[in-house]
Amino acid sequence: MLILGIAGGTGSGKTTVVSQVAHEYPDSDVTVISQDSYYKDTSHLTYEERVKINFDHPSSIDFDLLKEHLHQLREGKTIDQPVYSFVEHNRTSEIVKTAPSNVVIVEGILILTQPEIRNLFDIKVYIDCDSDERLIRRLKRDISDRGRDLDEVLDRYQTTLKPMHQQFIEPTKAYADVIIPTNRLNEVGVKILRSILDQKLG
């Protein structure tokens, strides 16, 4: 099994790169796990309290569960991947049965911040993108897909997203084996990534 970690700031284009890479392989060969599924369960809090959580800080992620699940997948076991609701700011009662495969891709903004998670990745990738471009993408996504309003998104960007990116996410670029700029569709970077996977799997 090959475990690939793909990190980068919010709105950097991680999901696009993941889909471009995974598209080249049969579904049975590639499993994709999102860090977003592993936000900690906050059922004990009210909605108003959950809204105030800094979801861009490493403490918001259940890295212990993610680590346990990656070990289980490597051992050939099927995991119960949590399902997270961005509307409710909490996990749902649903799970996704996720089976092991030849390639496991883990994507998320904070996945390279934890040494015990980093050490499980055979290849570490950082998706690099201009901060203005990331903000524009985040605005579009949060307003259209997650029901946020403009003021809420901008306030969160200024108070948490930007400072957390500078403190925790940007420094993890130093751990990456491959850095892919995505200010535009980077076909060359994706092809290089595919060739690395082909070599590892060959």
C-alpha positions in Angstrom: 0.0 0.0 0.0 1.2 3.5 -0.9 -0.1 6.3 1.3 0.1 9.8 -0.2 -0.4 13.0 1.8 -1.6 16.1 0.0 -1.6 19.3 2.0 -1.8 23.1 1.3 -3.8 26.1 2.5 -7.6 26.4 2.3 -8.7 27.0 -1.3 -5.3 26.0 -2.7 -6.7 23.3 -5.1 -6.0 20.1 -3.1 -9.3 18.5 -4.1 -8.8 19.3 -7.8 -5.3 17.8 -7.7 -6.6 14.7 -5.9 -9.3 14.1 -8.5 -6.9 14.6 -11.4 -4.5 12.1 -9.9 -7.1 9.5 -8.8 -8.9 9.8 -12.1 -6.1 7.9 -13.8 -6.6 4.8 -11.7 -9.5 2.3 -11.2 -11.7 3.2 -8.2 -10.7 0.0 -6.6 -7.0 1.0 -6.6 -7.4 4.4 -5.0 -9.0 5.4 -1.6 -9.3 9.1 -0.8 -9.6 10.2 2.9 -10.3 13.8 3.8 -9.0 15.5 6.9 -12.3 17.3 7.1 -14.0 14.0 8.1 -11.9 13.9 11.2 -12.9 17.1 12.9 -13.6 16.3 16.5 -17.1 15.4 17.6 -18.6 18.5 19.2 -22.0 17.2 20.0 -21.6 18.3 23.6 -21.6 22.0 22.5 -24.4 24.2 21.3 -24.4 25.4 17.7 -23.5 28.9 18.9 -20.4 27.4 20.7 -19.4 25.3 17.7 -19.4 28.3 15.4 -16.7 29.9 17.6 -14.3 26.9 17.3 -11.1 27.6 15.4 -11.4 24.9 12.8 -8.0 25.8 11.3 -6.0 25.0 14.4 -4.5 21.4 14.7 -6.4 20.9 18.0 -9.7 20.8 16.1 -8.7 17.5 14.3 -8.9 14.0 15.8 -5.5 13.0 14.6 -5.5 10.0 16.9 -8.5 8.5 15.1 -6.9 9.4 11.7 -3.7 7.7 12.7 -5.5 4.6 13.9 -7.5 4.4 10.7 -4.4 4.7 8.5 -2.7 1.9 10.5 -5.8 -0.3 10.1 -5.9 0.3 6.3 -2.3 -0.6 6.0 -3.1 -3.8 7.9 -5.8 -4.6 5.3 -8.8 -3.7 7.5 -11.9 -1.7 6.5 -12.5 1.5 8.5 -15.6 3.5 9.5 -14.7 6.9 8.2 -16.7 9.7 9.9 -18.9 12.1 8.0 -18.8 15.8 8.9 -21.4 18.5 8.3 -20.1 22.0 7.6 -23.6 23.3 8.0 -23.9 22.0 11.5 -20.1 22.3 12.4 -20.2 18.8 13.7 -20.0 15.1 12.8 -23.1 13.4 11.6 -24.3 10.0 12.8 -23.3 8.5 9.4 -20.1 6.7 8.5 -18.5 5.7 5.2 -17.2 2.1 5.1 -13.7 2.6 3.5 -11.8 -0.4 2.3 -8.0 -0.6 1.8 -6.6 -0.2 -1.7 -3.2 0.0 -3.5 -3.1 3.8 -3.0 -4.5 5.8 -0.1 -4.6 9.6 -0.6 -5.1 11.7 2.5 -5.8 15.4 1.8 -6.2 18.3 4.2 -4.7 21.6 5.3 -3.2 20.3 8.6 -2.1 16.8 7.8 1.6 17.6 7.6 1.6 19.4 11.0 1.8 16.2 13.0 5.0 14.1 12.9 3.2 10.8 13.7 0.9 11.4 10.7 3.7 12.7 8.4 5.7 9.5 9.1 2.9 7.4 7.7 3.0 9.1 4.3 5.2 7.5 1.6 5.0 10.7 -0.4 4.2 14.2 1.0 2.8 16.8 -1.4 2.2 20.5 -0.8 -0.2 22.4 -3.1 1.1 26.0 -3.2 -1.2 28.9 -4.2 -1.3 32.7 -4.0 -3.2 33.9 -0.9 -5.5 36.2 -2.9 -6.5 33.3 -5.2 -7.1 31.1 -2.1 -9.4 33.7 -0.6 -11.4 34.1 -3.7 -11.9 30.3 -4.0 -12.8 30.1 -0.3 -15.4 32.9 -0.7 -17.1 31.2 -3.6 -17.1 27.8 -1.9 -18.3 28.8 1.5 -21.1 31.1 0.2 -22.4 28.7 -2.5 -21.8 25.3 -0.9 -21.8 25.9 2.9 -24.4 28.6 3.4 -22.1 31.2 4.8 -22.5 34.9 4.2 -19.8 37.3 2.9 -19.1 39.0 6.3 -18.8 35.7 8.1 -16.3 34.3 5.6 -14.2 37.5 5.6 -14.2 37.7 9.3 -13.1 34.1 9.7 -10.4 34.6 7.1 -9.0 37.6 8.9 -9.2 36.2 12.5 -8.4 32.5 12.0 -7.7 31.4 8.4 -4.8 33.7 7.6 -3.0 33.6 10.9 -3.4 29.8 11.2 -2.1 29.4 7.7 1.0 31.5 8.5 1.6 29.8 11.8 0.8 26.1 11.0 0.3 25.4 7.3 2.8 27.4 5.3 5.7 26.0 7.4 4.8 22.4 6.5 5.9 23.1 3.0 9.4 22.3 4.3 8.3 18.7 4.8 7.0 18.1 1.3 8.7 15.8 -1.2 6.8 17.5 -4.1 5.5 21.1 -4.3 2.9 21.9 -6.9 1.9 25.5 -7.7 -1.8 25.8 -8.6 -2.5 29.4 -9.6 -3.4 27.8 -12.9 -4.2 24.2 -13.9 -0.8 22.6 -13.4 -0.9 19.6 -15.7 2.9 19.1 -15.5 2.8 18.9 -11.7 0.0 16.3 -11.8 1.8 14.3 -14.5 4.9 14.2 -12.3 2.8 13.0 -9.4 1.2 10.3 -11.5 4.6 9.1 -12.7 5.9 8.9 -9.1 2.9 6.8 -8.1 3.4 4.6 -11.2 7.0 4.0 -10.2 6.1 3.2 -6.6 3.3 0.9 -7.7 5.2 -0.7 -10.5 
